[in-house]
Amino acid sequence: MSKIIPFREEIFHQINQILESQKAFIFLWGKSGSGKSVLLQRLAKKYNVDFINENFKDQSFLKEKIEFLISQGQSLIILDEVGMYDYAMLESIRIYSDSISFVLSSHKKLNILKKEHFKSRLSACFKLKNISLLELDDYIKLKFGMNFSNKCLK
């Protein structure tokens, strides 16, 4: 994504405020097309960090990646689609959140986040609703320089 497109501005600014004021553990969730990945890509660009949407094979690969990023001085890790991670991987992320900020996303709210040891770590949890036609129109105008046509929906 070469051009930063303003999208989901209110949530973007709230996440920035949290990240700038403290070490954070932030979770975004919503259906496909709700803007999670676009938000994460914008955050990655703003903070000059990697946008990670890998489906890690197991916990050791995930830990290796996190430890590498920490060794490179990265203070924020952005992980997309963590709903595909198993319990051990999510537990590793929770433990690493003592020393580094995380922003995570998933299609659904994860049950593990209801557990007390996860709830106590969460700085914020945002549910992204489906985008409206007006938001879609604005996004298409900014991204592609063209108007959205309702005829496309028929």
Buried (B, 14 or more C-beta within 10 A) or exposed (E): EEEEBEBBEEBBEBBBEBBEEEBBBBBBBBEEEBBBBBBBBBBBBBBEBBBBBEEBEEBEEBBEBBEEBBEEEBEBBBBBBBBEBEEEBBBBBBEBBEEBBBBBBBBEBBEBBEBEEBEEBBBBBBEBEEBEEEEBBBBBEEEEEEEBEEEEEE
